Amino acid sequence: MRMVAVICFSTGVILNAALSKFQGKGASEHALFRELMDAFEPGDIMLADRYYASFFLISALLEKNVDIVFQQHAVRKTDFRKGRKLSSRDHISTWKKPKVIPDWMDDQQYHAFPDEICIRELKVGKKVIITTILSDKEAQKNELNDLYKQRWHVELDLRNIKTTLGMEMLSCKTPEMNVKEMWVYFLAYNLIRLVMAEAATSARIKPRQLSFKHTLQIWLMWSVQPATSYKKVAILLKMVAQIHVGNRAGRVEPRAVKRRPKPFPLLMKPRPEAQADILKNGHPKRLK
């Protein structure tokens, strides 16, 4: 299956999510994201990677008065000699509407989009960042670069949802029940984030400065004998706010597994059938 979620930058909570089959019509990330457009309000800023840097998606967000900060898509070449120059390697470019109508769009929808949009493009290091915040006084080059580095938080959030909470392996037997199970995980994740937000408010720090795993461990111990008195809840929030995380912006991690799997084949048949086969034919030879 495929999942796309909109996550709050300041608190880390899941605002909404869309789930679908992995392949086929309507199963792309852009198609799922179009179902989540209502999660944004006027004045919001969408922070995402280069995959979302498309003309139609940005135009739809501008229609809702939502700004964007993305990395430039790899197929789009940026020429800083053109457009209105703001500073060194920082200019405002005009993007033309693609002439080819996407498969998911009809003629009426296509003609409703503007013929062109203005996009600010700036280069910091080896990255080209694009944004709809056109004023260099409202958002300076280094500020936009610092903001884009914070996109790494979404990778940590996904790790917390899948690994820390244990959603990597679902236990239900049907697709419908697995979807329900995932929404229960999302609810549990948001409840932990709510505790972190309360603790951060009490400690006068930002929620992103607190550890999700530490909060989860404290809550699991606390929930054995929960207490609802104000004084004891204050102690819980104080314990959550004790451990702070470091500044993790700009981290780069390899997409690889360090630990090797055990040298056994995958169990590709029901366990009773495998057991009956062992009783009849014995154990298979060990893998080298």
CYANA upper distance limits for C-alpha pairs under 8 A (distance plus 0.5 A):
  1 MET  CA     19 LEU  CA      7.66
  1 MET  CA     20 SER  CA      6.29
  1 MET  CA     21 LYS  CA      4.95
  1 MET  CA     22 PHE  CA      4.68
  1 MET  CA     23 GLN  CA      8.42
  2 ARG  CA     19 LEU  CA      6.32
  2 ARG  CA     20 SER  CA      5.95
  2 ARG  CA     21 LYS  CA      6.38
  2 ARG  CA     22 PHE  CA      5.37
  2 ARG  CA     27 ALA  CA      7.60
  2 ARG  CA     28 SER  CA      8.46
  2 ARG  CA     29 GLU  CA      8.28
  3 MET  CA     17 ALA  CA      7.51
  3 MET  CA     18 ALA  CA      6.27
  3 MET  CA     19 LEU  CA      5.12
  3 MET  CA     20 SER  CA      7.16
  3 MET  CA     29 GLU  CA      8.25
  3 MET  CA     32 LEU  CA      8.22
  4 VAL  CA     17 ALA  CA      6.15
  4 VAL  CA     18 ALA  CA      5.92
  4 VAL  CA     19 LEU  CA      7.22
  4 VAL  CA     29 GLU  CA      6.95
  4 VAL  CA     32 LEU  CA      6.82
  4 VAL  CA     33 PHE  CA      6.96
  5 ALA  CA     14 ILE  CA      7.23
  5 ALA  CA     15 LEU  CA      8.01
  5 ALA  CA     16 ASN  CA      6.32
  5 ALA  CA     17 ALA  CA      4.60
  5 ALA  CA     18 ALA  CA      6.89
  5 ALA  CA     33 PHE  CA      8.27
  5 ALA  CA     36 LEU  CA      8.41
  6 VAL  CA     14 ILE  CA      6.48
  6 VAL  CA     15 LEU  CA      6.07
  6 VAL  CA     16 ASN  CA      6.07
  6 VAL  CA     17 ALA  CA      6.81
  6 VAL  CA     36 LEU  CA      7.87
  6 VAL  CA     39 ALA  CA      7.83
  7 ILE  CA     12 GLY  CA      6.28
  7 ILE  CA     13 VAL  CA      6.12
  7 ILE  CA     14 ILE  CA      5.02
  7 ILE  CA     15 LEU  CA      6.14
  7 ILE  CA     16 ASN  CA      8.00
  7 ILE  CA    154 VAL  CA      7.88
  8 CYS  CA     12 GLY  CA      5.42
  8 CYS  CA     13 VAL  CA      5.91
  8 CYS  CA     14 ILE  CA      6.93
  8 CYS  CA     15 LEU  CA      7.03
  9 PHE  CA    153 HIS  CA      8.39
 10 SER  CA    206 LYS  CA      8.15
 10 SER  CA    207 PRO  CA      7.35
 10 SER  CA    208 ARG  CA      7.17
 11 THR  CA    193 ARG  CA      7.33
 11 THR  CA    197 ALA  CA      7.05
 11 THR  CA    207 PRO  CA      6.10
 11 THR  CA    208 ARG  CA      6.97
 12 GLY  CA    154 VAL  CA      8.48
 12 GLY  CA    157 ASP  CA      7.33
 12 GLY  CA    193 ARG  CA      7.20
 12 GLY  CA    208 ARG  CA      8.01
 13 VAL  CA    189 TYR  CA      7.99
 13 VAL  CA    190 ASN  CA      5.76
 13 VAL  CA    193 ARG  CA      6.53
 13 VAL  CA    194 LEU  CA      8.34
 14 ILE  CA    186 PHE  CA      7.64
 14 ILE  CA    190 ASN  CA      7.05
 15 LEU  CA     39 ALA  CA      6.99
 16 ASN  CA     36 LEU  CA      7.17
 16 ASN  CA     39 ALA  CA      7.12
 17 ALA  CA     36 LEU  CA      7.46
 18 ALA  CA     32 LEU  CA      6.26
 18 ALA  CA     33 PHE  CA      7.82
 18 ALA  CA     35 GLU  CA      7.47
 18 ALA  CA     36 LEU  CA      7.57
 19 LEU  CA     32 LEU  CA      7.74
 19 LEU  CA    179 VAL  CA      8.44
 20 SER  CA     27 ALA  CA      6.34
 20 SER  CA     32 LEU  CA      8.20
 21 LYS  CA     27 ALA  CA      6.43
 22 PHE  CA     27 ALA  CA      6.46
 22 PHE  CA     28 SER  CA      8.33
 23 GLN  CA     27 ALA  CA      6.10
 23 GLN  CA     28 SER  CA      7.94
 24 GLY  CA     28 SER  CA      8.43
 26 GLY  CA     31 ALA  CA      5.96
 26 GLY  CA     32 LEU  CA      7.67
 27 ALA  CA     31 ALA  CA      6.85
 27 ALA  CA     32 LEU  CA      7.18
 28 SER  CA     32 LEU  CA      6.85
 29 GLU  CA     33 PHE  CA      6.52
 30 HIS  CA     34 ARG  CA      6.72
 30 HIS  CA     52 TYR  CA      7.89
 31 ALA  CA     35 GLU  CA      7.49
 32 LEU  CA     36 LEU  CA      7.54
 33 PHE  CA     37 MET  CA      7.17
 37 MET  CA     61 LEU  CA      8.43
 40 PHE  CA     44 ASP  CA      6.84
 40 PHE  CA     66 VAL  CA      7.74
 41 GLU  CA     64 LYS  CA      7.74
 41 GLU  CA     65 ASN  CA      8.25
 41 GLU  CA     66 VAL  CA      7.48
 42 PRO  CA     64 LYS  CA      6.45
 42 PRO  CA     65 ASN  CA      5.34
 42 PRO  CA     66 VAL  CA      5.97
 43 GLY  CA     65 ASN  CA      6.58
 43 GLY  CA     66 VAL  CA      5.99
 43 GLY  CA     67 ASP  CA      7.63
 44 ASP  CA     65 ASN  CA      8.24
 44 ASP  CA     66 VAL  CA      5.64
 44 ASP  CA     67 ASP  CA      6.88
 45 ILE  CA     66 VAL  CA      6.23
 45 ILE  CA     67 ASP  CA      5.17
 45 ILE  CA     68 ILE  CA      5.78
 45 ILE  CA     69 VAL  CA      7.67
 46 MET  CA     66 VAL  CA      7.67
 46 MET  CA     67 ASP  CA      6.75
 46 MET  CA     68 ILE  CA      5.16
 46 MET  CA     69 VAL  CA      6.73
 47 LEU  CA     68 ILE  CA      6.56
 47 LEU  CA     69 VAL  CA      5.54
 47 LEU  CA     70 PHE  CA      6.51
 47 LEU  CA    148 TYR  CA      7.53
 47 LEU  CA    151 ARG  CA      7.10
 48 ALA  CA     52 TYR  CA      7.23
 48 ALA  CA     68 ILE  CA      8.49
 48 ALA  CA     69 VAL  CA      7.24
 48 ALA  CA     70 PHE  CA      5.73
 48 ALA  CA     71 GLN  CA      7.97
 48 ALA  CA    151 ARG  CA      7.24
 49 ASP  CA     53 ALA  CA      8.16
 49 ASP  CA     70 PHE  CA      5.91
 49 ASP  CA     71 GLN  CA      6.00
 49 ASP  CA    151 ARG  CA      8.33
 50 ARG  CA     70 PHE  CA      6.32
 50 ARG  CA     71 GLN  CA      5.05
 50 ARG  CA     72 GLN  CA      5.89
 50 ARG  CA     73 HIS  CA      5.27
 50 ARG  CA     74 ALA  CA      7.88
 51 TYR  CA     73 HIS  CA      6.94
 52 TYR  CA     57 LEU  CA      7.67
 52 TYR  CA     70 PHE  CA      7.85
 52 TYR  CA     73 HIS  CA      8.46
 53 ALA  CA     57 LEU  CA      7.91
 53 ALA  CA     58 ILE  CA      7.55
 53 ALA  CA     70 PHE  CA      6.85
 53 ALA  CA     71 GLN  CA      7.68
 53 ALA  CA     72 GLN  CA      6.85
 53 ALA  CA     73 HIS  CA      6.28
 54 SER  CA     58 ILE  CA      6.70
 54 SER  CA     73 HIS  CA      8.42
 55 PHE  CA     59 SER  CA      6.55
 55 PHE  CA     95 TRP  CA      7.88
 55 PHE  CA     97 LYS  CA      7.20
 55 PHE  CA     98 PRO  CA      8.18
 56 PHE  CA     60 ALA  CA      6.62
 56 PHE  CA     97 LYS  CA      8.42
 56 PHE  CA    113 PHE  CA      7.95
 57 LEU  CA     61 LEU  CA      6.85
 58 ILE  CA     62 LEU  CA      6.64
 58 ILE  CA     68 ILE  CA      7.84
 59 SER  CA     63 GLU  CA      6.73
 59 SER  CA    113 PHE  CA      7.51
 59 SER  CA    114 PRO  CA      8.04
 59 SER  CA    117 ILE  CA      7.73
 60 ALA  CA     64 LYS  CA      7.20
 60 ALA  CA    113 PHE  CA      8.49
 61 LEU  CA     65 ASN  CA      6.88
 61 LEU  CA     66 VAL  CA      5.61
 61 LEU  CA     67 ASP  CA      7.38
 61 LEU  CA     68 ILE  CA      8.39
 62 LEU  CA     66 VAL  CA      5.80
 62 LEU  CA     67 ASP  CA      6.92
 67 ASP  CA    131 THR  CA      7.59
 67 ASP  CA    132 THR  CA      5.92
 67 ASP  CA    133 ILE  CA      7.02
 68 ILE  CA    130 ILE  CA      8.26
 68 ILE  CA    131 THR  CA      5.72
 68 ILE  CA    132 THR  CA      6.23
 68 ILE  CA    133 ILE  CA      8.08
 69 VAL  CA    129 ILE  CA      7.48
 69 VAL  CA    130 ILE  CA      6.33
 69 VAL  CA    131 THR  CA      5.06
 69 VAL  CA    132 THR  CA      7.77
 69 VAL  CA    144 LEU  CA      8.10
 69 VAL  CA    148 TYR  CA      7.40
 70 PHE  CA    129 ILE  CA      6.30
 70 PHE  CA    130 ILE  CA      5.87
 70 PHE  CA    131 THR  CA      6.95
 70 PHE  CA    148 TYR  CA      7.88
 71 GLN  CA    127 LYS  CA      7.51
 71 GLN  CA    128 VAL  CA      6.40
 71 GLN  CA    129 ILE  CA      4.91
 71 GLN  CA    130 ILE  CA      6.37
 72 GLN  CA     76 ARG  CA      7.58
 72 GLN  CA    127 LYS  CA      8.22
 72 GLN  CA    128 VAL  CA      5.92
 72 GLN  CA    129 ILE  CA      6.02
 72 GLN  CA    130 ILE  CA      6.35
 78 THR  CA    121 GLU  CA      8.22
 80 PHE  CA     85 LYS  CA      8.20
 80 PHE  CA     89 ARG  CA      6.42
 80 PHE  CA     90 ASP  CA      7.66
 80 PHE  CA     91 HIS  CA      7.05
 82 LYS  CA     93 SER  CA      7.75
 83 GLY  CA     91 HIS  CA      6.72
 83 GLY  CA     92 ILE  CA      6.00
 83 GLY  CA     93 SER  CA      5.31
 83 GLY  CA     94 THR  CA      7.60
 84 ARG  CA     91 HIS  CA      5.87
 84 ARG  CA     92 ILE  CA      5.58
 84 ARG  CA     93 SER  CA      7.32
 85 LYS  CA     89 ARG  CA      8.46
 85 LYS  CA     90 ASP  CA      6.75
 85 LYS  CA     91 HIS  CA      4.75
 85 LYS  CA     92 ILE  CA      7.01
 86 LEU  CA     90 ASP  CA      5.94
 86 LEU  CA     91 HIS  CA      5.55
 86 LEU  CA     92 ILE  CA      7.92
 86 LEU  CA    136 ASP  CA      7.55
 87 SER  CA     91 HIS  CA      7.35
 89 ARG  CA    121 GLU  CA      8.37
 89 ARG  CA    122 LEU  CA      6.00
 89 ARG  CA    123 LYS  CA      6.05
 90 ASP  CA    120 ARG  CA      7.78
 90 ASP  CA    121 GLU  CA      6.31
 90 ASP  CA    122 LEU  CA      4.68
 90 ASP  CA    123 LYS  CA      7.11
 90 ASP  CA    141 LYS  CA      8.19
 91 HIS  CA    120 ARG  CA      6.25
 91 HIS  CA    121 GLU  CA      6.09
 91 HIS  CA    122 LEU  CA      6.96
 92 ILE  CA    118 CYS  CA      7.03
 92 ILE  CA    119 ILE  CA      6.10
 92 ILE  CA    120 ARG  CA      4.75
 92 ILE  CA    121 GLU  CA      6.62
 92 ILE  CA    134 LEU  CA      7.48
 93 SER  CA    118 CYS  CA      6.25
 93 SER  CA    119 ILE  CA      5.78
 93 SER  CA    120 ARG  CA      6.52
 93 SER  CA    121 GLU  CA      7.38
 94 THR  CA    116 GLU  CA      6.97
 94 THR  CA    117 ILE  CA      6.24
 94 THR  CA    118 CYS  CA      5.18
 94 THR  CA    119 ILE  CA      6.69
 95 TRP  CA    116 GLU  CA      5.86
 95 TRP  CA    117 ILE  CA      5.83
 95 TRP  CA    118 CYS  CA      6.77
 95 TRP  CA    119 ILE  CA      7.46
 96 LYS  CA    115 ASP  CA      6.55
 96 LYS  CA    116 GLU  CA      4.94
 96 LYS  CA    117 ILE  CA      7.32
 97 LYS  CA    113 PHE  CA      8.47
 97 LYS  CA    114 PRO  CA      7.70
 97 LYS  CA    115 ASP  CA      5.64
 97 LYS  CA    116 GLU  CA      6.02
101 ILE  CA    105 MET  CA      7.11
101 ILE  CA    106 ASP  CA      8.08
101 ILE  CA    107 ASP  CA      8.09
101 ILE  CA    110 TYR  CA      7.22
105 MET  CA    109 GLN  CA      6.61
105 MET  CA    110 TYR  CA      6.98
106 ASP  CA    110 TYR  CA      6.75
107 ASP  CA    111 HIS  CA      6.72
108 GLN  CA    112 ALA  CA      6.82
109 GLN  CA    113 PHE  CA      7.41
118 CYS  CA    132 THR  CA      7.67
119 ILE  CA    130 ILE  CA      7.07
119 ILE  CA    131 THR  CA      6.50
119 ILE  CA    132 THR  CA      5.85
119 ILE  CA    134 LEU  CA      7.61
120 ARG  CA    130 ILE  CA      6.04
120 ARG  CA    131 THR  CA      5.75
120 ARG  CA    132 THR  CA      6.52
120 ARG  CA    133 ILE  CA      7.47
120 ARG  CA    134 LEU  CA      6.10
121 GLU  CA    128 VAL  CA      7.17
121 GLU  CA    129 ILE  CA      6.32
121 GLU  CA    130 ILE  CA      5.05
121 GLU  CA    131 THR  CA      7.19
122 LEU  CA    128 VAL  CA      6.06
122 LEU  CA    129 ILE  CA      5.87
122 LEU  CA    130 ILE  CA      6.95
122 LEU  CA    141 LYS  CA      7.70
123 LYS  CA    127 LYS  CA      6.18
123 LYS  CA    128 VAL  CA      4.80
123 LYS  CA    129 ILE  CA      6.64
124 VAL  CA    128 VAL  CA      6.93
124 VAL  CA    129 ILE  CA      8.08
124 VAL  CA    145 ASN  CA      7.38
129 ILE  CA    145 ASN  CA      8.11
133 ILE  CA    138 GLU  CA      8.08
133 ILE  CA    139 ALA  CA      7.40
135 SER  CA    139 ALA  CA      6.84
135 SER  CA    140 GLN  CA      8.49
136 ASP  CA    140 GLN  CA      5.41
136 ASP  CA    141 LYS  CA      7.50
139 ALA  CA    143 GLU  CA      6.74
139 ALA  CA    144 LEU  CA      6.98
140 GLN  CA    144 LEU  CA      6.89
141 LYS  CA    145 ASN  CA      6.82
142 ASN  CA    146 ASP  CA      6.62
143 GLU  CA    147 LEU  CA      6.64
144 LEU  CA    148 TYR  CA      6.65
145 ASN  CA    149 LYS  CA      6.83
146 ASP  CA    150 GLN  CA      7.26
147 LEU  CA    151 ARG  CA      7.80
149 LYS  CA    249 ALA  CA      5.83
149 LYS  CA    250 GLY  CA      5.69
150 GLN  CA    249 ALA  CA      5.93
150 GLN  CA    250 GLY  CA      7.80
151 ARG  CA    155 GLU  CA      8.29
151 ARG  CA    249 ALA  CA      8.44
152 TRP  CA    156 LEU  CA      7.34
152 TRP  CA    248 ARG  CA      8.31
152 TRP  CA    249 ALA  CA      6.83
152 TRP  CA    250 GLY  CA      7.34
152 TRP  CA    251 ARG  CA      7.67
153 HIS  CA    157 ASP  CA      6.65
153 HIS  CA    249 ALA  CA      8.34
154 VAL  CA    158 LEU  CA      6.66
155 GLU  CA    159 ARG  CA      6.75
156 LEU  CA    160 ASN  CA      6.67
157 ASP  CA    161 ILE  CA      6.75
158 LEU  CA    162 LYS  CA      6.58
159 ARG  CA    163 THR  CA      5.85
159 ARG  CA    164 THR  CA      7.19
160 ASN  CA    164 THR  CA      5.09
160 ASN  CA    165 LEU  CA      6.70
160 ASN  CA    212 PHE  CA      7.75
160 ASN  CA    213 LYS  CA      8.09
161 ILE  CA    165 LEU  CA      5.99
161 ILE  CA    166 GLY  CA      7.86
161 ILE  CA    167 MET  CA      7.07
161 ILE  CA    185 TYR  CA      7.91
161 ILE  CA    186 PHE  CA      7.91
161 ILE  CA    189 TYR  CA      7.10
162 LYS  CA    166 GLY  CA      6.13
162 LYS  CA    167 MET  CA      4.95
162 LYS  CA    168 GLU  CA      5.50
163 THR  CA    167 MET  CA      6.76
163 THR  CA    168 GLU  CA      6.48
164 THR  CA    213 LYS  CA      7.21
165 LEU  CA    185 TYR  CA      7.97
165 LEU  CA    189 TYR  CA      8.11
167 MET  CA    182 MET  CA      7.89
167 MET  CA    185 TYR  CA      7.56
170 LEU  CA    178 ASN  CA      7.14
170 LEU  CA    181 GLU  CA      7.97
171 SER  CA    178 ASN  CA      7.97
172 CYS  CA    177 MET  CA      6.33
172 CYS  CA    178 ASN  CA      5.85
172 CYS  CA    181 GLU  CA      7.89
173 LYS  CA    177 MET  CA      7.54
173 LYS  CA    178 ASN  CA      7.66
174 THR  CA    178 ASN  CA      6.68
175 PRO  CA    179 VAL  CA      6.77
176 GLU  CA    180 LYS  CA      7.06
177 MET  CA    181 GLU  CA      6.59
178 ASN  CA    182 MET  CA      6.71
179 VAL  CA    183 TRP  CA      6.94
180 LYS  CA    184 VAL  CA      6.85
181 GLU  CA    185 TYR  CA      6.91
182 MET  CA    186 PHE  CA      6.77
183 TRP  CA    187 LEU  CA      6.66
184 VAL  CA    188 ALA  CA      6.72
185 TYR  CA    189 TYR  CA      6.56
186 PHE  CA    190 ASN  CA      6.68
187 LEU  CA    191 LEU  CA      6.73
188 ALA  CA    192 ILE  CA      6.88
189 TYR  CA    193 ARG  CA      6.80
190 ASN  CA    194 LEU  CA      6.58
191 LEU  CA    195 VAL  CA      6.96
192 ILE  CA    196 MET  CA      6.86
192 ILE  CA    212 PHE  CA      8.06
192 ILE  CA    215 THR  CA      7.52
192 ILE  CA    216 LEU  CA      7.10
193 ARG  CA    197 ALA  CA      6.65
193 ARG  CA    212 PHE  CA      8.03
194 LEU  CA    198 GLU  CA      6.77
195 VAL  CA    199 ALA  CA      6.63
195 VAL  CA    215 THR  CA      8.30
195 VAL  CA    237 LEU  CA      7.80
196 MET  CA    200 ALA  CA      6.50
196 MET  CA    207 PRO  CA      6.50
196 MET  CA    210 LEU  CA      7.40
196 MET  CA    212 PHE  CA      8.13
196 MET  CA    215 THR  CA      7.42
196 MET  CA    237 LEU  CA      8.28
196 MET  CA    240 VAL  CA      7.49
196 MET  CA    241 ALA  CA      8.23
197 ALA  CA    201 THR  CA      6.63
197 ALA  CA    206 LYS  CA      8.36
197 ALA  CA    207 PRO  CA      5.75
198 GLU  CA    202 SER  CA      6.78
198 GLU  CA    237 LEU  CA      7.48
199 ALA  CA    203 ALA  CA      6.67
199 ALA  CA    207 PRO  CA      8.34
199 ALA  CA    237 LEU  CA      5.02
199 ALA  CA    238 LYS  CA      7.01
199 ALA  CA    240 VAL  CA      6.82
199 ALA  CA    241 ALA  CA      6.23
200 ALA  CA    204 ARG  CA      6.25
200 ALA  CA    205 ILE  CA      5.53
200 ALA  CA    206 LYS  CA      6.15
200 ALA  CA    207 PRO  CA      5.66
200 ALA  CA    210 LEU  CA      7.96
200 ALA  CA    241 ALA  CA      6.92
201 THR  CA    205 ILE  CA      6.88
201 THR  CA    206 LYS  CA      7.93
201 THR  CA    207 PRO  CA      8.32
202 SER  CA    237 LEU  CA      7.88
202 SER  CA    238 LYS  CA      8.26
203 ALA  CA    238 LYS  CA      7.91
203 ALA  CA    241 ALA  CA      7.12
205 ILE  CA    209 GLN  CA      7.51
206 LYS  CA    210 LEU  CA      8.13
209 GLN  CA    244 HIS  CA      5.85
209 GLN  CA    245 VAL  CA      5.94
209 GLN  CA    246 GLY  CA      7.89
210 LEU  CA    215 THR  CA      8.43
210 LEU  CA    240 VAL  CA      8.11
210 LEU  CA    241 ALA  CA      6.90
210 LEU  CA    243 ILE  CA      6.93
210 LEU  CA    244 HIS  CA      5.30
210 LEU  CA    245 VAL  CA      6.28
211 SER  CA    215 THR  CA      6.74
211 SER  CA    243 ILE  CA      7.16
211 SER  CA    244 HIS  CA      6.64
211 SER  CA    245 VAL  CA      6.34
212 PHE  CA    216 LEU  CA      6.67
213 LYS  CA    217 GLN  CA      6.72
214 HIS  CA    218 ILE  CA      6.70
214 HIS  CA    240 VAL  CA      7.52
214 HIS  CA    243 ILE  CA      7.92
215 THR  CA    219 TRP  CA      6.57
215 THR  CA    240 VAL  CA      5.88
216 LEU  CA    220 LEU  CA      6.65
217 GLN  CA    221 MET  CA      6.94
218 ILE  CA    222 TRP  CA      6.56
218 ILE  CA    236 LEU  CA      8.34
218 ILE  CA    239 MET  CA      8.01
218 ILE  CA    240 VAL  CA      7.31
219 TRP  CA    223 SER  CA      6.33
220 LEU  CA    224 VAL  CA      7.43
221 MET  CA    225 GLN  CA      8.49
222 TRP  CA    226 PRO  CA      6.24
222 TRP  CA    236 LEU  CA      8.22
227 ALA  CA    232 LYS  CA      6.82
227 ALA  CA    233 VAL  CA      7.42
228 THR  CA    232 LYS  CA      7.38
228 THR  CA    233 VAL  CA      6.83
229 SER  CA    233 VAL  CA      6.70
230 TYR  CA    234 ALA  CA      6.63
231 LYS  CA    235 ILE  CA      6.99
232 LYS  CA    236 LEU  CA      6.90
233 VAL  CA    237 LEU  CA      6.84
234 ALA  CA    238 LYS  CA      6.63
235 ILE  CA    239 MET  CA      6.68
236 LEU  CA    240 VAL  CA      6.83
237 LEU  CA    241 ALA  CA      6.79
238 LYS  CA    242 GLN  CA      6.92
263 PRO  CA    286 ARG  CA      8.34
263 PRO  CA    287 LEU  CA      6.60
263 PRO  CA    288 LYS  CA      8.09
264 PHE  CA    286 ARG  CA      7.96
264 PHE  CA    287 LEU  CA      7.17
265 PRO  CA    287 LEU  CA      8.48
267 LEU  CA    271 ARG  CA      8.21
269 LYS  CA    273 GLU  CA      7.16
269 LYS  CA    274 ALA  CA      7.03
270 PRO  CA    274 ALA  CA      6.96
271 ARG  CA    275 GLN  CA      6.60
272 PRO  CA    276 ALA  CA      6.65
273 GLU  CA    277 ASP  CA      6.66
274 ALA  CA    278 ILE  CA      6.81
275 GLN  CA    279 LEU  CA      6.84
276 ALA  CA    280 LYS  CA      6.76
277 ASP  CA    281 ASN  CA      6.33
277 ASP  CA    282 GLY  CA      7.68
278 ILE  CA    282 GLY  CA      4.85
278 ILE  CA    283 HIS  CA      5.85
278 ILE  CA    284 PRO  CA      8.47
